[in-house]
Amino acid sequence: MLTYFRGKRNNVAMNMKTARPARPAPPLRGKESNTTTKGYERSAAIMEAAYAILATEGYAGLSMRSIAQRVGVSLSNVQHYYPSRDALIEALLELTFTTYQADMDRIVAGMESPQLRFAGVIDYFLETLRDQMQSGLFFEVAALANRHAVAASIFDTMLTRARKNLRRLIRDIDPAMAPAQCDLRAALIVSQLIGGMVFIADTRPKHDELAGLQQEMAAAIRRIAFGT
């Protein structure tokens, strides 16, 4: 799997005592099922290079040639696995958001009470959005979603999953809350997280007066969810 996905969120997982089992290599669309181990490793290396370029240089810096140079393979080799930049971006975003979902599922499974599950998922979101590489990717994908149909669709799917996860967590704590109210509060929480990223991301300028912002965001999210 991608080393960025393995390593960049490890402190969150360690704090929550959630194990990170190895994940399968990215799917090779249209390839035969007997793809070799080397083929999966090459595909993963291409994904990791694309992830790093998109997160640090943006969509403008992402090209099949730049990926080939970073991986140390020929352009035709990259195109063998991903025939176009759009196909590569689609695979990368699907892998990224599938990874997020798997992480959240493990966090939820490892917590004993609904209150701890809610707090654990919020902490995970905040740590993920603070991380330099993760926030860089997220900023770029959010911008890309305004002009790239595939990115827009996958980004919307990711936001929808986040809303549904939060809605379920809210309902677990307050089953008397109306489903429609849970939906709205979950959407407000997602908005709070995305908006707060512009201040808490490691790549953003630091201000002394905002030193406790991440903790205050977590408290504000609890108030949004439960009014307390």
C-alpha positions as CSV (number, residue, x, y, z in Angstrom):
1,M,0.0,0.0,0.0
2,L,0.9,3.6,-0.3
3,T,3.5,4.7,2.3
4,Y,1.7,8.0,2.7
5,F,-1.5,6.3,3.6
6,R,0.3,3.9,6.0
7,G,2.4,6.5,7.7
8,K,0.9,10.0,7.7
9,R,-2.0,9.1,10.0
10,N,-0.2,6.7,12.3
11,N,-0.3,8.8,15.4
12,V,-4.1,8.9,15.2
13,A,-4.3,5.2,14.9
14,M,-1.8,4.7,17.7
15,N,-3.6,7.0,20.1
16,M,-6.8,5.1,19.4
17,K,-5.0,1.7,19.6
18,T,-6.4,0.8,16.2
19,A,-4.3,-1.7,14.1
20,R,-3.6,-0.9,10.5
21,P,-3.5,-4.2,8.6
22,A,-1.8,-4.2,5.2
23,R,-4.2,-3.2,2.5
24,P,-4.4,-4.6,-1.0
25,A,-2.7,-2.9,-3.8
26,P,-4.8,-0.5,-5.9
27,P,-7.2,-2.2,-8.4
28,L,-5.9,-2.5,-11.9
29,R,-8.9,-1.9,-14.0
30,G,-9.3,-3.9,-17.1
31,K,-6.3,-6.1,-16.2
32,E,-6.5,-9.9,-16.0
33,S,-7.0,-11.5,-12.6
34,N,-3.5,-13.2,-12.7
35,T,-1.7,-9.9,-12.5
36,T,1.7,-10.5,-11.0
37,T,2.9,-9.3,-7.6
38,K,5.4,-7.1,-9.4
39,G,2.5,-5.6,-11.4
40,Y,0.6,-4.7,-8.2
41,E,3.8,-3.3,-6.7
42,R,4.3,-1.2,-9.8
43,S,0.7,0.0,-9.7
44,A,1.1,1.0,-6.1
45,A,4.3,2.9,-6.9
46,I,2.5,4.8,-9.6
47,M,-0.4,5.6,-7.2
48,E,2.1,6.8,-4.5
49,A,3.8,9.1,-7.0
50,A,0.5,10.5,-8.2
51,Y,-0.6,11.1,-4.7
52,A,2.6,12.9,-3.8
53,I,2.5,15.1,-6.9
54,L,-1.1,16.0,-6.6
55,A,-0.8,16.9,-2.9
56,T,2.4,19.0,-3.3
57,E,2.3,20.3,-6.9
58,G,-1.4,20.2,-7.7
59,Y,-3.3,19.1,-10.7
60,A,-1.1,21.3,-13.0
61,G,2.0,19.4,-12.0
62,L,0.4,16.0,-12.4
63,S,1.2,14.4,-15.7
64,M,1.8,10.8,-16.9
65,R,5.4,11.8,-17.7
66,S,6.1,13.4,-14.3
67,I,4.8,10.2,-12.7
68,A,7.0,8.0,-14.9
69,Q,10.0,10.1,-14.0
70,R,9.3,9.9,-10.3
71,V,8.7,6.1,-10.4
72,G,11.7,5.6,-12.7
73,V,9.8,3.8,-15.5
74,S,8.9,4.6,-19.0
75,L,5.8,6.6,-20.0
76,S,4.4,3.6,-21.8
77,N,4.7,1.6,-18.6
78,V,2.6,4.0,-16.7
79,Q,0.0,4.0,-19.5
80,H,-0.1,0.2,-19.4
81,Y,-1.6,0.5,-15.9
82,Y,-3.5,3.7,-16.3
83,P,-4.2,4.7,-19.9
84,S,-5.0,8.4,-19.2
85,R,-4.5,11.0,-16.5
86,D,-8.3,11.0,-15.8
87,A,-8.2,7.2,-15.2
88,L,-5.3,7.6,-12.9
89,I,-7.0,10.4,-10.9
90,E,-10.2,8.4,-10.6
91,A,-8.2,5.4,-9.3
92,L,-6.3,7.6,-6.9
93,L,-9.3,9.3,-5.4
94,E,-11.3,6.1,-5.1
95,L,-8.3,4.5,-3.3
96,T,-7.9,7.6,-1.0
97,F,-11.5,7.7,0.0
98,T,-11.8,4.0,0.4
99,T,-8.8,4.2,2.8
100,Y,-10.6,6.9,4.8
101,Q,-13.7,4.8,5.1
102,A,-11.7,1.7,6.2
103,D,-9.9,3.8,8.8
104,M,-13.2,5.1,10.2
105,D,-14.6,1.6,10.3
106,R,-11.7,0.4,12.3
107,I,-11.9,3.3,14.7
108,V,-15.6,2.6,15.3
109,A,-15.0,-1.1,15.8
110,G,-12.4,-0.4,18.4
111,M,-14.4,1.9,20.6
112,E,-16.6,0.6,23.4
113,S,-19.3,3.3,23.6
114,P,-21.1,5.5,21.0
115,Q,-19.6,8.6,22.7
116,L,-16.1,7.3,22.3
117,R,-16.8,6.3,18.7
118,F,-18.1,9.8,17.9
119,A,-15.1,11.5,19.6
120,G,-12.7,9.1,17.8
121,V,-14.0,9.7,14.4
122,I,-13.9,13.5,14.9
123,D,-10.3,13.3,16.2
124,Y,-9.5,11.2,13.1
125,F,-11.0,13.8,10.8
126,L,-9.2,16.7,12.5
127,E,-5.8,14.9,12.4
128,T,-6.3,13.9,8.8
129,L,-7.2,17.4,7.7
130,R,-4.2,18.9,9.7
131,D,-1.7,16.6,8.0
132,Q,0.5,18.3,5.4
133,M,0.0,15.7,2.6
134,Q,-3.6,14.9,3.4
135,S,-4.7,18.5,3.5
136,G,-2.7,19.3,0.4
137,L,-4.5,16.5,-1.4
138,F,-7.9,17.6,0.0
139,F,-7.4,21.2,-1.0
140,E,-6.5,20.2,-4.5
141,V,-9.4,17.7,-4.9
142,A,-11.9,20.3,-3.6
143,A,-10.7,22.7,-6.2
144,L,-10.5,20.0,-8.9
145,A,-14.1,19.0,-8.2
146,N,-15.3,22.4,-9.6
147,R,-14.0,21.6,-13.0
148,H,-13.4,17.9,-13.3
149,A,-16.5,15.6,-13.6
150,V,-14.9,12.5,-12.2
151,A,-13.4,14.4,-9.2
152,A,-16.7,16.1,-8.6
153,S,-18.5,12.8,-8.5
154,I,-16.0,11.1,-6.2
155,F,-15.7,14.2,-3.9
156,D,-19.5,14.2,-3.5
157,T,-19.4,10.5,-2.7
158,M,-16.8,11.1,-0.1
159,L,-18.8,14.0,1.5
160,T,-21.9,11.8,1.4
161,R,-20.2,9.0,3.2
162,A,-18.9,11.3,5.8
163,R,-22.4,12.7,6.4
164,K,-23.9,9.3,6.7
165,N,-21.2,8.1,9.1
166,L,-21.7,11.1,11.3
167,R,-25.5,10.8,11.1
168,R,-25.2,7.2,12.3
169,L,-22.9,8.1,15.1
170,I,-25.2,10.9,16.2
171,R,-28.2,8.6,16.2
172,D,-26.4,6.0,18.2
173,I,-25.9,8.6,21.0
174,D,-29.3,10.3,20.6
175,P,-31.8,7.8,19.1
176,A,-34.7,10.2,19.8
177,M,-33.3,12.8,17.4
178,A,-35.4,13.1,14.2
179,P,-33.6,11.5,11.2
180,A,-33.9,14.8,9.2
181,Q,-32.2,16.7,12.1
182,C,-29.4,14.2,12.2
183,D,-28.8,14.7,8.5
184,L,-28.6,18.4,8.8
185,R,-26.3,18.3,11.8
186,A,-24.1,15.8,10.1
187,A,-23.8,18.2,7.1
188,L,-23.0,21.1,9.3
189,I,-20.2,19.1,11.0
190,V,-18.7,18.2,7.6
191,S,-18.9,21.9,6.7
192,Q,-17.2,22.8,9.9
193,L,-14.4,20.3,9.3
194,I,-13.7,21.4,5.7
195,G,-13.9,25.1,6.7
196,G,-11.6,24.6,9.6
197,M,-9.0,23.0,7.5
198,V,-7.9,26.4,6.1
199,F,-6.7,27.2,9.6
200,I,-5.5,23.9,11.1
201,A,-3.6,22.4,8.1
202,D,0.1,22.2,8.7
203,T,0.7,24.0,5.5
204,R,-1.2,27.1,6.6
205,P,0.4,30.1,8.4
206,K,0.4,29.7,12.2
207,H,-1.1,32.4,14.6
208,D,-0.5,32.3,18.3
209,E,-4.1,33.3,19.0
210,L,-5.3,30.2,17.2
211,A,-3.2,27.7,19.2
212,G,-6.2,26.0,20.7
213,L,-8.4,26.0,17.5
214,Q,-8.4,22.2,16.9
215,Q,-9.6,21.5,20.4
216,E,-12.2,24.2,20.1
217,M,-13.4,22.8,16.8
218,A,-13.9,19.4,18.5
219,A,-16.0,21.1,21.2
220,A,-18.0,23.1,18.6
221,I,-18.7,19.9,16.7
222,R,-20.1,18.3,19.8
223,R,-22.3,21.4,20.3
224,I,-23.5,21.2,16.7
225,A,-24.3,17.5,17.1
226,F,-25.9,17.5,20.5
227,G,-26.5,21.1,21.6
228,T,-24.2,20.8,24.6
